[in-house]
């Protein structure tokens, strides 16, 4: 009894050993261990594309899922055939090493061709794919082409679609193109013409990929709270300004103006003329109001009707020019008696021509306050 049991036990153990051996044999002949494949990829990047060992190791670490690595030379040859040079190929592979695992005829060629037909090529094509690696993962028929068609309907031309994609490559992998159509329809129904919609999207494509309620709220604020007609030339700028910051932050900035004696109508006048004034930082707003109102004596109505003066850099433009005017007045030299606003509105070249060069003999160092602001 004991002998039979022992024989059965040894037979069972032999069976386990045989199964283990077969498993190891099958694994070694049908699959390459990850470390070996990683080592192969590192060596390939060094030998074929001139990567340093560190660059190749970093790129290889981005490949976390291995399905096959049939012949990466086919991928490199394809990239060269599309017109990419070695530097561009290296940049692309460094950013998206998974490309070397893709099937050229089934995956890469049709998607690259789709993008090239749109007008992307060379460094533009490389940059778009490098910025959003999921582009080559998306289905050509189910996603890429429908998304491009949606952008064409919105922007009107392939040239504009390329501009938008170069600014925001994620548009090609955006998962809900129907939201874009819905938001564009909302803007049109609200009275925003196609030209202004194009302007908005080209400025920041993210505006039409937000939830529709978010767009509705912004339209309401622009038209009702700030009294900017949706069909006016200033609408895109007002929309962009409010879209760029939280409502609470915008209200806080308005309170800063009011703390300097501005009425609500003064703020609205300023916004309708130059909405970006509400996008300035709180520090810049306070410094500007302190200078122009407390030191220069300008009132709210004056500044509200000439808001561009608040946008100018105090350090690089306003204060240096004021210093030049002060020096001229202290020397009792005859100069153009222009309003400060007009002086600040001049280009740098014109300012130097009118207020510096005529006095270079009397005051050789008059140019000094402006040296830091003028490019060499």
LUMSEGU-130351 format. One record per residue (C-alpha): residue number from 1; x, y, z; residue in one letter. Coordinates in Angstrom, 2 decimals, padded with zeros to 5 digits. Layout:
BEGIN
+------+---------+---------+---------+------+
: resi :      px :      py :      pz : resn :
+------+---------+---------+---------+------+
:  NUM :       X :       Y :       Z :    A :
...
+------+---------+---------+---------+------+
***
This chain:
BEGIN
+------+---------+---------+---------+------+
: resi :      px :      py :      pz : resn :
+------+---------+---------+---------+------+
:    1 :  000.00 :  000.00 :  000.00 :    X :
:    2 :  002.73 :  002.42 :  001.01 :    X :
:    3 :  004.85 :  001.52 : -002.04 :    X :
:    4 :  001.94 :  002.03 : -004.44 :    X :
:    5 :  001.09 :  005.41 : -002.89 :    X :
:    6 :  004.75 :  006.46 : -003.15 :    X :
:    7 :  004.85 :  005.38 : -006.82 :    X :
:    8 :  001.72 :  007.38 : -007.56 :    X :
:    9 :  003.19 :  010.38 : -005.77 :    X :
:   10 :  006.42 :  010.21 : -007.79 :    X :
:   11 :  004.43 :  009.79 : -010.99 :    X :
:   12 :  002.39 :  012.89 : -010.18 :    X :
:   13 :  005.55 :  014.85 : -009.39 :    X :
:   14 :  007.08 :  013.78 : -012.70 :    X :
:   15 :  003.94 :  015.00 : -014.48 :    X :
:   16 :  004.21 :  018.40 : -012.79 :    X :
:   17 :  007.89 :  018.65 : -013.79 :    X :
:   18 :  007.09 :  017.73 : -017.38 :    X :
:   19 :  004.31 :  020.34 : -017.55 :    X :
:   20 :  006.62 :  022.98 : -016.10 :    X :
:   21 :  009.34 :  022.13 : -018.63 :    X :
:   22 :  006.91 :  022.34 : -021.56 :    X :
:   23 :  005.58 :  025.68 : -020.34 :    X :
:   24 :  009.06 :  027.11 : -020.09 :    X :
:   25 :  009.93 :  025.74 : -023.51 :    X :
:   26 :  006.80 :  027.17 : -025.11 :    X :
:   27 :  007.34 :  030.59 : -023.49 :    X :
:   28 :  010.94 :  030.74 : -024.61 :    X :
:   29 :  010.07 :  029.92 : -028.23 :    X :
:   30 :  006.86 :  031.95 : -028.67 :    X :
:   31 :  007.49 :  035.11 : -026.68 :    X :
:   32 :  010.50 :  037.31 : -026.11 :    X :
:   33 :  010.90 :  038.46 : -022.49 :    X :
:   34 :  010.34 :  042.18 : -021.98 :    X :
:   35 :  013.92 :  042.94 : -020.85 :    X :
:   36 :  015.28 :  041.38 : -024.05 :    X :
:   37 :  012.89 :  043.39 : -026.22 :    X :
:   38 :  013.67 :  046.59 : -024.34 :    X :
:   39 :  017.37 :  045.97 : -024.81 :    X :
:   40 :  016.78 :  045.38 : -028.53 :    X :
:   41 :  014.86 :  048.66 : -028.86 :    X :
:   42 :  017.55 :  050.62 : -027.00 :    X :
:   43 :  020.22 :  049.17 : -029.30 :    X :
:   44 :  018.09 :  049.83 : -032.37 :    X :
:   45 :  017.53 :  053.50 : -031.47 :    X :
:   46 :  021.25 :  053.99 : -030.85 :    X :
:   47 :  022.38 :  052.22 : -034.02 :    X :
:   48 :  019.68 :  053.38 : -036.45 :    X :
:   49 :  018.76 :  056.89 : -035.30 :    X :
:   50 :  021.81 :  058.10 : -033.44 :    X :
:   51 :  020.20 :  058.22 : -030.01 :    X :
:   52 :  022.49 :  058.39 : -027.02 :    X :
:   53 :  022.22 :  055.46 : -024.63 :    X :
:   54 :  020.34 :  057.69 : -022.16 :    X :
:   55 :  017.92 :  058.99 : -024.84 :    X :
:   56 :  017.26 :  055.49 : -026.12 :    X :
:   57 :  016.64 :  054.14 : -022.61 :    X :
:   58 :  014.20 :  056.96 : -021.86 :    X :
:   59 :  012.32 :  056.44 : -025.13 :    X :
:   60 :  012.15 :  052.68 : -024.60 :    X :
:   61 :  010.68 :  053.16 : -021.14 :    X :
:   62 :  007.60 :  054.73 : -022.79 :    X :
:   63 :  006.79 :  051.43 : -024.50 :    X :
:   64 :  004.88 :  049.65 : -021.75 :    X :
:   65 :  002.87 :  047.27 : -023.91 :    X :
:   66 :  004.60 :  044.99 : -026.40 :    X :
:   67 :  002.59 :  043.22 : -029.04 :    X :
:   68 :  005.10 :  042.82 : -031.82 :    X :
:   69 :  008.25 :  044.38 : -033.17 :    X :
:   70 :  008.37 :  042.89 : -036.62 :    X :
:   71 :  010.60 :  045.18 : -038.61 :    X :
:   72 :  011.11 :  048.76 : -037.38 :    X :
:   73 :  013.09 :  049.49 : -040.55 :    X :
:   74 :  009.79 :  049.46 : -042.44 :    X :
:   75 :  008.50 :  052.26 : -040.20 :    X :
:   76 :  011.67 :  054.33 : -040.61 :    X :
:   77 :  011.61 :  053.88 : -044.39 :    X :
:   78 :  007.97 :  054.97 : -044.46 :    X :
:   79 :  008.71 :  058.10 : -042.41 :    X :
:   80 :  011.53 :  058.99 : -044.80 :    X :
:   81 :  009.20 :  058.48 : -047.77 :    X :
:   82 :  006.74 :  060.97 : -046.28 :    X :
:   83 :  009.47 :  063.61 : -046.51 :    X :
:   84 :  010.73 :  063.68 : -042.94 :    X :
:   85 :  014.45 :  064.18 : -042.39 :    X :
:   86 :  016.54 :  062.33 : -039.79 :    X :
:   87 :  016.17 :  065.08 : -037.18 :    X :
:   88 :  012.38 :  065.09 : -037.53 :    X :
:   89 :  012.20 :  061.29 : -037.43 :    X :
:   90 :  014.35 :  061.20 : -034.31 :    X :
:   91 :  012.12 :  063.79 : -032.62 :    X :
:   92 :  008.99 :  061.87 : -033.55 :    X :
:   93 :  010.28 :  058.47 : -032.46 :    X :
:   94 :  011.68 :  059.94 : -029.25 :    X :
:   95 :  008.24 :  061.33 : -028.39 :    X :
:   96 :  006.24 :  058.38 : -029.77 :    X :
:   97 :  008.46 :  055.26 : -029.79 :    X :
:   98 :  005.32 :  053.12 : -030.15 :    X :
:   99 :  005.33 :  054.12 : -033.82 :    X :
:  100 :  008.01 :  051.49 : -034.39 :    X :
:  101 :  005.51 :  048.81 : -033.33 :    X :
:  102 :  002.79 :  049.91 : -035.76 :    X :
:  103 :  001.86 :  048.26 : -039.02 :    X :
:  104 :  002.82 :  050.61 : -041.85 :    X :
:  105 :  000.21 :  049.65 : -044.44 :    X :
:  106 : -002.75 :  049.18 : -042.08 :    X :
:  107 : -002.13 :  051.88 : -039.47 :    X :
:  108 :  000.49 :  054.49 : -040.26 :    X :
:  109 :  000.18 :  055.08 : -043.98 :    X :
:  110 : -003.58 :  055.80 : -044.11 :    X :
:  111 : -003.50 :  058.11 : -041.05 :    X :
:  112 : -000.40 :  060.00 : -042.14 :    X :
:  113 : -001.89 :  060.36 : -045.62 :    X :
:  114 : -005.09 :  061.75 : -044.12 :    X :
:  115 : -003.12 :  064.42 : -042.25 :    X :
:  116 : -000.93 :  065.22 : -045.25 :    X :
:  117 : -003.98 :  065.57 : -047.50 :    X :
:  118 : -005.23 :  068.14 : -045.00 :    X :
:  119 : -002.05 :  070.17 : -045.50 :    X :
:  120 :  000.28 :  069.02 : -042.73 :    X :
:  121 :  003.81 :  068.08 : -043.68 :    X :
:  122 :  007.39 :  068.17 : -042.47 :    X :
:  123 :  007.96 :  069.72 : -039.06 :    X :
:  124 :  004.28 :  070.66 : -038.74 :    X :
:  125 :  003.26 :  067.02 : -039.13 :    X :
:  126 :  005.92 :  065.94 : -036.63 :    X :
:  127 :  004.92 :  068.55 : -034.06 :    X :
:  128 :  001.21 :  067.75 : -034.25 :    X :
:  129 :  001.73 :  064.01 : -033.72 :    X :
:  130 :  004.46 :  064.53 : -031.12 :    X :
:  131 :  002.18 :  066.79 : -029.06 :    X :
:  132 : -000.66 :  064.27 : -029.02 :    X :
:  133 :  000.48 :  060.68 : -029.36 :    X :
:  134 : -003.09 :  059.36 : -029.27 :    X :
:  135 : -003.69 :  060.62 : -032.81 :    X :
:  136 : -002.19 :  057.48 : -034.32 :    X :
:  137 : -004.22 :  055.34 : -031.92 :    X :
:  138 : -007.58 :  056.74 : -033.05 :    X :
:  139 : -009.62 :  054.99 : -035.75 :    X :
:  140 : -009.28 :  056.55 : -039.20 :    X :
:  141 : -012.88 :  056.02 : -040.29 :    X :
:  142 : -014.54 :  056.12 : -036.88 :    X :
:  143 : -012.76 :  059.18 : -035.50 :    X :
:  144 : -010.01 :  060.97 : -037.45 :    X :
:  145 : -011.93 :  061.73 : -040.64 :    X :
:  146 : -015.22 :  062.66 : -038.89 :    X :
:  147 : -013.30 :  065.03 : -036.58 :    X :
:  148 : -011.57 :  066.72 : -039.51 :    X :
:  149 : -014.90 :  067.05 : -041.32 :    X :
:  150 : -016.40 :  068.67 : -038.21 :    X :
:  151 : -013.55 :  071.19 : -038.05 :    X :
:  152 : -013.95 :  071.92 : -041.77 :    X :
:  153 : -017.63 :  072.75 : -041.24 :    X :
:  154 : -016.69 :  075.11 : -038.43 :    X :
:  155 : -013.63 :  076.79 : -039.90 :    X :
:  156 : -014.52 :  076.75 : -043.57 :    X :
:  157 : -011.20 :  075.66 : -045.08 :    X :
:  158 : -008.40 :  073.14 : -044.69 :    X :
:  159 : -006.00 :  076.03 : -044.15 :    X :
:  160 : -007.94 :  077.16 : -041.07 :    X :
:  161 : -008.22 :  073.57 : -039.82 :    X :
:  162 : -004.43 :  073.25 : -040.01 :    X :
:  163 : -004.02 :  076.54 : -038.10 :    X :
:  164 : -006.32 :  075.28 : -035.35 :    X :
:  165 : -004.62 :  071.86 : -035.15 :    X :
:  166 : -001.16 :  073.44 : -034.97 :    X :
:  167 : -002.39 :  075.51 : -032.04 :    X :
:  168 : -004.21 :  072.62 : -030.34 :    X :
:  169 : -003.30 :  069.19 : -031.72 :    X :
:  170 : -005.60 :  067.56 : -029.16 :    X :
:  171 : -008.50 :  068.57 : -031.41 :    X :
:  172 : -007.77 :  065.49 : -033.53 :    X :
:  173 : -008.20 :  063.17 : -030.55 :    X :
:  174 : -011.07 :  065.08 : -028.94 :    X :
:  175 : -013.66 :  062.47 : -028.08 :    X :
:  176 : -016.92 :  064.33 : -028.78 :    X :
:  177 : -017.02 :  066.24 : -032.10 :    X :
:  178 : -020.82 :  066.46 : -031.73 :    X :
:  179 : -020.25 :  068.95 : -028.90 :    X :
:  180 : -018.43 :  071.19 : -031.37 :    X :
:  181 : -021.37 :  071.09 : -033.78 :    X :
:  182 : -023.80 :  071.84 : -030.95 :    X :
:  183 : -021.81 :  074.82 : -029.67 :    X :
:  184 : -021.30 :  076.25 : -033.16 :    X :
:  185 : -025.05 :  076.00 : -033.79 :    X :
:  186 : -025.71 :  077.76 : -030.48 :    X :
:  187 : -023.38 :  080.63 : -031.43 :    X :
:  188 : -025.01 :  080.98 : -034.85 :    X :
:  189 : -028.52 :  080.96 : -033.43 :    X :
:  190 : -027.45 :  083.64 : -030.95 :    X :
:  191 : -026.46 :  085.94 : -033.79 :    X :
:  192 : -022.72 :  085.31 : -033.93 :    X :
:  193 : -021.65 :  085.24 : -037.59 :    X :
:  194 : -019.44 :  082.51 : -039.03 :    X :
:  195 : -016.48 :  084.87 : -039.37 :    X :
:  196 : -016.50 :  085.66 : -035.64 :    X :
:  197 : -016.90 :  081.97 : -034.79 :    X :
:  198 : -013.80 :  081.21 : -036.87 :    X :
:  199 : -011.96 :  083.97 : -035.07 :    X :
:  200 : -012.90 :  082.53 : -031.68 :    X :
:  201 : -011.90 :  078.99 : -032.58 :    X :
:  202 : -008.60 :  080.00 : -034.15 :    X :
:  203 : -007.78 :  082.08 : -031.08 :    X :
:  204 : -008.55 :  079.25 : -028.68 :    X :
:  205 : -010.21 :  076.04 : -029.99 :    X :
:  206 : -011.07 :  075.01 : -026.44 :    X :
:  207 : -013.97 :  077.47 : -026.43 :    X :
:  208 : -016.14 :  075.23 : -028.63 :    X :
:  209 : -015.26 :  071.97 : -026.89 :    X :
:  210 : -016.73 :  072.99 : -023.52 :    X :
:  211 : -020.15 :  071.99 : -022.22 :    X :
:  212 : -022.94 :  073.85 : -023.97 :    X :
:  213 : -024.21 :  075.34 : -020.70 :    X :
:  214 : -020.78 :  076.95 : -020.21 :    X :
:  215 : -021.02 :  078.59 : -023.63 :    X :
:  216 : -024.59 :  079.73 : -022.94 :    X :
:  217 : -023.52 :  081.36 : -019.68 :    X :
:  218 : -020.69 :  083.23 : -021.38 :    X :
:  219 : -022.96 :  084.50 : -024.14 :    X :
:  220 : -025.38 :  085.77 : -021.49 :    X :
:  221 : -022.64 :  087.54 : -019.56 :    X :
:  222 : -021.17 :  089.19 : -022.65 :    X :
:  223 : -024.51 :  090.43 : -023.96 :    X :
:  224 : -026.42 :  091.20 : -020.76 :    X :
:  225 : -023.89 :  091.80 : -017.98 :    X :
:  226 : -021.36 :  093.72 : -020.10 :    X :
:  227 : -023.74 :  094.95 : -022.83 :    X :
:  228 : -021.60 :  093.91 : -025.77 :    X :
:  229 : -023.83 :  093.01 : -028.76 :    X :
:  230 : -023.12 :  089.52 : -030.04 :    X :
:  231 : -022.92 :  090.85 : -033.60 :    X :
:  232 : -020.41 :  093.58 : -032.73 :    X :
:  233 : -016.75 :  093.62 : -033.70 :    X :
:  234 : -015.78 :  093.56 : -030.01 :    X :
:  235 : -017.74 :  090.37 : -029.20 :    X :
:  236 : -014.90 :  087.85 : -029.83 :    X :
:  237 : -012.59 :  089.83 : -027.54 :    X :
:  238 : -015.21 :  090.10 : -024.82 :    X :
:  239 : -015.96 :  086.39 : -025.06 :    X :
:  240 : -012.26 :  085.49 : -024.89 :    X :
:  241 : -011.67 :  087.76 : -021.89 :    X :
:  242 : -014.49 :  086.28 : -019.84 :    X :
:  243 : -013.65 :  082.74 : -020.93 :    X :
:  244 : -010.05 :  083.12 : -019.78 :    X :
:  245 : -010.83 :  083.55 : -016.09 :    X :
:  246 : -013.25 :  082.49 : -013.40 :    X :
:  247 : -016.28 :  084.68 : -012.80 :    X :
:  248 : -015.25 :  085.31 : -009.19 :    X :
:  249 : -011.82 :  086.58 : -010.28 :    X :
:  250 : -013.38 :  088.86 : -012.88 :    X :
:  251 : -015.71 :  090.34 : -010.25 :    X :
:  252 : -012.78 :  090.91 : -007.91 :    X :
:  253 : -011.00 :  092.97 : -010.56 :    X :
:  254 : -014.11 :  095.03 : -011.19 :    X :
:  255 : -014.24 :  095.79 : -007.47 :    X :
:  256 : -010.67 :  097.15 : -007.70 :    X :
:  257 : -011.79 :  099.67 : -010.32 :    X :
:  258 : -014.77 :  100.64 : -008.19 :    X :
:  259 : -012.51 :  101.12 : -005.15 :    X :
:  260 : -010.81 :  103.90 : -007.16 :    X :
:  261 : -014.13 :  105.64 : -007.73 :    X :
:  262 : -015.20 :  104.00 : -010.97 :    X :
:  263 : -018.92 :  103.59 : -011.53 :    X :
:  264 : -020.44 :  100.45 : -013.03 :    X :
:  265 : -021.01 :  102.37 : -016.27 :    X :
:  266 : -017.33 :  103.39 : -016.34 :    X :
:  267 : -016.34 :  099.73 : -016.15 :    X :
:  268 : -018.78 :  098.82 : -018.93 :    X :
:  269 : -017.47 :  101.64 : -021.13 :    X :
:  270 : -013.93 :  100.38 : -020.67 :    X :
:  271 : -014.93 :  096.78 : -021.36 :    X :
:  272 : -016.80 :  097.66 : -024.57 :    X :
:  273 : -013.75 :  099.54 : -025.85 :    X :
:  274 : -011.05 :  097.12 : -024.69 :    X :
:  275 : -012.29 :  093.98 : -022.86 :    X :
:  276 : -008.75 :  092.78 : -022.18 :    X :
:  277 : -008.43 :  095.34 : -019.36 :    X :
:  278 : -010.45 :  092.92 : -017.23 :    X :
:  279 : -007.91 :  090.18 : -018.03 :    X :
:  280 : -005.00 :  092.18 : -016.57 :    X :
:  281 : -003.58 :  090.98 : -013.26 :    X :
:  282 : -004.90 :  092.56 : -010.10 :    X :
:  283 : -001.43 :  093.95 : -009.33 :    X :
:  284 : -001.14 :  095.60 : -012.75 :    X :
:  285 : -004.61 :  097.13 : -012.44 :    X :
:  286 : -003.82 :  098.59 : -009.03 :    X :
:  287 : -000.43 :  099.95 : -010.08 :    X :
:  288 : -001.89 :  101.51 : -013.21 :    X :
:  289 : -004.77 :  103.16 : -011.39 :    X :
:  290 : -002.44 :  104.47 : -008.68 :    X :
:  291 : -000.18 :  106.07 : -011.28 :    X :
:  292 : -002.74 :  107.49 : -013.68 :    X :
:  293 : -005.36 :  108.56 : -011.14 :    X :
:  294 : -003.43 :  109.50 : -008.00 :    X :
:  295 : -000.21 :  110.82 : -009.57 :    X :
:  296 : -001.35 :  112.01 : -013.00 :    X :
:  297 : -004.84 :  113.10 : -011.92 :    X :
:  298 : -006.86 :  111.32 : -014.60 :    X :
:  299 : -010.50 :  110.62 : -013.75 :    X :
:  300 : -012.42 :  107.37 : -014.27 :    X :
:  301 : -014.31 :  108.68 : -017.31 :    X :
:  302 : -011.07 :  109.74 : -019.02 :    X :
:  303 : -009.39 :  106.36 : -018.51 :    X :
:  304 : -012.54 :  104.39 : -019.33 :    X :
:  305 : -012.69 :  106.09 : -022.73 :    X :
:  306 : -008.95 :  105.52 : -023.33 :    X :
:  307 : -008.39 :  102.07 : -021.78 :    X :
:  308 : -005.38 :  101.11 : -023.90 :    X :
:  309 : -003.17 :  103.22 : -021.63 :    X :
:  310 : -003.86 :  100.72 : -018.84 :    X :
:  311 : -002.48 :  097.92 : -021.00 :    X :
:  312 :  000.92 :  099.46 : -021.58 :    X :
:  313 :  003.83 :  098.20 : -019.49 :    X :
:  314 :  004.56 :  100.64 : -016.70 :    X :
:  315 :  008.18 :  099.55 : -016.36 :    X :
:  316 :  009.06 :  099.27 : -020.07 :    X :
:  317 :  006.95 :  102.02 : -021.61 :    X :
:  318 :  005.06 :  104.43 : -019.37 :    X :
:  319 :  007.58 :  105.32 : -016.65 :    X :
:  320 :  010.63 :  105.64 : -018.97 :    X :
:  321 :  008.72 :  107.98 : -021.29 :    X :
:  322 :  007.44 :  110.02 : -018.39 :    X :
:  323 :  011.03 :  110.35 : -017.20 :    X :
:  324 :  012.13 :  111.67 : -020.61 :    X :
:  325 :  009.33 :  114.27 : -020.61 :    X :
:  326 :  010.25 :  115.29 : -017.07 :    X :
:  327 :  013.90 :  115.84 : -018.04 :    X :
:  328 :  012.89 :  117.99 : -021.02 :    X :
:  329 :  010.57 :  120.10 : -018.87 :    X :
:  330 :  013.18 :  120.53 : -016.13 :    X :
:  331 :  015.63 :  121.82 : -018.77 :    X :
:  332 :  012.93 :  124.20 : -020.04 :    X :
:  333 :  013.34 :  122.80 : -023.54 :    X :
:  334 :  010.59 :  123.34 : -026.04 :    X :
:  335 :  008.80 :  120.11 : -026.91 :    X :
:  336 :  005.52 :  118.87 : -028.33 :    X :
:  337 :  002.82 :  119.52 : -025.75 :    X :
:  338 :  000.87 :  116.37 : -026.31 :    X :
:  339 : -001.48 :  114.68 : -023.89 :    X :
:  340 :  000.17 :  111.85 : -021.98 :    X :
:  341 : -002.19 :  109.35 : -023.61 :    X :
:  342 : -001.02 :  110.40 : -027.09 :    X :
:  343 :  002.63 :  110.20 : -026.04 :    X :
:  344 :  002.13 :  106.67 : -024.70 :    X :
:  345 :  000.35 :  105.59 : -027.87 :    X :
:  346 :  003.35 :  106.37 : -030.07 :    X :
:  347 :  005.54 :  103.58 : -031.38 :    X :
:  348 :  009.01 :  103.45 : -029.87 :    X :
:  349 :  010.54 :  104.72 : -033.10 :    X :
:  350 :  008.17 :  107.70 : -033.28 :    X :
:  351 :  008.69 :  108.55 : -029.62 :    X :
:  352 :  012.46 :  108.66 : -030.08 :    X :
:  353 :  012.06 :  110.70 : -033.26 :    X :
:  354 :  009.83 :  113.30 : -031.55 :    X :
:  355 :  011.17 :  113.45 : -028.00 :    X :
:  356 :  014.77 :  112.21 : -027.98 :    X :
:  357 :  016.68 :  112.85 : -031.20 :    X :
:  358 :  015.92 :  116.62 : -031.40 :    X :
:  359 :  017.70 :  117.07 : -028.05 :    X :
:  360 :  020.67 :  114.74 : -028.41 :    X :
:  361 :  023.15 :  117.64 : -028.50 :    X :
:  362 :  021.78 :  119.39 : -025.40 :    X :
:  363 :  021.14 :  116.16 : -023.43 :    X :
:  364 :  023.33 :  113.30 : -024.71 :    X :
:  365 :  022.08 :  110.90 : -022.02 :    X :
:  366 :  018.37 :  111.60 : -022.60 :    X :
:  367 :  018.12 :  108.22 : -024.30 :    X :
:  368 :  019.27 :  106.38 : -021.15 :    X :
:  369 :  015.80 :  105.83 : -019.58 :    X :
:  370 :  014.74 :  104.05 : -022.76 :    X :
:  371 :  017.78 :  101.86 : -023.29 :    X :
:  372 :  016.36 :  098.94 : -021.35 :    X :
:  373 :  013.16 :  098.95 : -023.41 :    X :
:  374 :  014.60 :  099.14 : -026.93 :    X :
:  375 :  015.88 :  095.98 : -028.63 :    X :
:  376 :  019.56 :  096.16 : -029.70 :    X :
+------+---------+---------+---------+------+
***
